[in-house]
Amino acid sequence: MIYELAENRNWQVLYKAAIVKIDSTRQPERIAEAKKVIVERARELFQMSGDNFEEEQALDSAIAVLHALHGSVKSRSIALHLPGNELKTA
């Protein structure tokens, strides 16, 4: 698989960092960064000749997951700010 070459893994590293919820405060930033790199890689593949079908499919899937995850993070953020959902302090 060509997309597993070291120089093509940057998008995969950023994608994995975005979907793993270690620090939820940085998750929106990680999602945006991963999306940016994935789009850049997709543009590179578009300009290349050759069989890049597997990586193109992986990029499409990654973008779909990130888009759904972004929507989920955004919904949680909005829900936290609705009246009655404020954090209670002792």
C-alpha positions as CSV (number, residue, x, y, z in Angstrom):
1,M,0.0,0.0,0.0
2,I,1.6,3.2,-1.2
3,Y,-0.1,5.4,1.4
4,E,1.7,3.7,4.2
5,L,5.0,5.1,3.1
6,A,6.6,7.3,5.8
7,E,6.2,10.6,3.8
8,N,2.4,9.9,3.4
9,R,1.7,9.2,7.0
10,N,1.5,12.7,8.3
11,W,-2.2,13.0,7.7
12,Q,-2.8,9.6,9.4
13,V,-0.9,10.8,12.5
14,L,-2.9,14.0,12.8
15,Y,-6.2,12.2,12.0
16,K,-5.5,9.7,14.9
17,A,-4.6,12.5,17.2
18,A,-7.9,14.2,16.4
19,I,-10.2,11.2,17.0
20,V,-8.5,10.1,20.3
21,K,-10.1,12.1,23.1
22,I,-7.1,12.7,25.4
23,D,-7.6,16.5,25.9
24,S,-11.1,17.5,24.9
25,T,-10.2,21.2,25.0
26,R,-7.8,20.7,22.1
27,Q,-10.0,18.4,20.1
28,P,-11.6,21.1,17.8
29,E,-8.1,22.4,17.0
30,R,-6.8,18.9,16.3
31,I,-9.8,18.2,14.0
32,A,-9.2,21.4,12.1
33,E,-5.5,20.6,11.7
34,A,-6.2,17.0,10.5
35,K,-8.8,18.2,8.0
36,K,-6.3,20.7,6.6
37,V,-3.6,18.2,6.1
38,I,-6.0,15.6,4.6
39,V,-7.2,18.2,2.1
40,E,-3.6,19.0,1.2
41,R,-2.8,15.3,0.7
42,A,-6.0,14.8,-1.4
43,R,-4.8,17.7,-3.7
44,E,-1.4,16.1,-4.0
45,L,-2.9,12.8,-5.1
46,F,-5.2,14.6,-7.5
47,Q,-2.1,16.0,-9.3
48,M,-0.2,12.7,-9.2
49,S,-0.6,9.9,-11.8
50,G,-0.9,6.4,-10.7
51,D,-3.1,4.2,-8.7
52,N,-3.9,6.0,-5.5
53,F,-7.4,4.6,-5.0
54,E,-6.8,3.1,-1.6
55,E,-5.4,6.2,-0.1
56,E,-8.1,8.3,-1.7
57,Q,-10.7,6.1,-0.1
58,A,-8.9,6.4,3.3
59,L,-8.8,10.2,2.9
60,D,-12.5,10.3,2.1
61,S,-13.4,8.1,5.1
62,A,-11.2,10.2,7.4
63,I,-12.8,13.4,6.3
64,A,-16.3,11.9,6.9
65,V,-15.3,10.8,10.4
66,L,-13.8,14.2,11.2
67,H,-16.8,16.0,9.9
68,A,-19.1,13.9,12.1
69,L,-16.8,14.2,15.1
70,H,-16.7,18.0,14.6
71,G,-20.5,18.1,14.6
72,S,-20.6,16.1,17.8
73,V,-18.0,18.3,19.6
74,K,-19.9,21.4,18.5
75,S,-23.2,20.0,19.7
76,R,-21.7,19.1,23.1
77,S,-20.3,22.6,23.4
78,I,-23.6,24.2,22.6
79,A,-25.4,21.9,25.0
80,L,-23.0,22.8,27.8
81,H,-23.9,26.5,27.4
82,L,-27.7,26.1,27.4
83,P,-29.5,27.5,30.5
84,G,-29.6,24.9,33.3
85,N,-26.5,23.1,32.1
86,E,-23.9,25.4,33.8
87,L,-21.3,23.7,35.9
88,K,-22.2,23.7,39.5
89,T,-19.5,24.8,42.0
90,A,-19.6,23.5,45.6
